[in-house]
Amino acid sequence: MSRPKLDSTTISQKLAAVSQWNIDAGETALTRSFKFKDFSEAFGFMARAALVAEKLDHHPEWKNVYRTVEVRLTTHDAGGLTQLDFDLAGAMDTIAASTGQ
Ligand SMILES: C[C@H](O)[C@H](O)[C@H]1CNC2=NC(N)=NC(=O)C2=N1
């Protein structure tokens, strides 16, 4: 399901709830780097996050190097940020907090 692209004011307000995320120039994406205890924890996080992403039908752009996972969230269909990006960011924070970050 397609969601409306959020405006600048709404993005700033919603960022308060996911304060460890950054907004890229142009406000097209949320980014965050997660660092875990080791590769196993990092990959476990990705596996759990992948299941949530699939359930939301909203998928991250991400890169894993050893125990670091770099995530970029944007809504391709909308060409910018939507509520789905904030939903997935919040879910990833919750998963990471219960993993060996
Ligand atoms: C058909 C399906 O709902 C779309 O292609 C979904 C899949 N996952 C997606 N993920 C992201 N990040 N952006 C999208 O626009 C998107 N669209």
The ligand as a Gaussian input file, in Angstrom:
#p B3LYP/6-31G(d) Opt

LIG

0 1
 C        4.659000      -4.023000      -4.308000
 C        5.308000      -3.654000      -2.985000
 O        4.326000      -3.292000      -2.064000
 C        6.266000      -2.517000      -3.162000
 O        7.164000      -2.755000      -4.192000
 C        6.988000      -2.201000      -1.871000
 C        7.974000      -3.252000      -1.426000
 N        8.937000      -2.736000      -0.457000
 C        9.280000      -1.445000      -0.445000
 N       10.271000      -1.003000       0.348000
 C       10.650000       0.264000       0.326000
 N       11.643000       0.661000       1.122000
 N       10.049000       1.151000      -0.464000
 C        9.051000       0.822000      -1.279000
 O        8.522000       1.688000      -1.989000
 C        8.616000      -0.531000      -1.286000
 N        7.606000      -0.919000      -2.012000

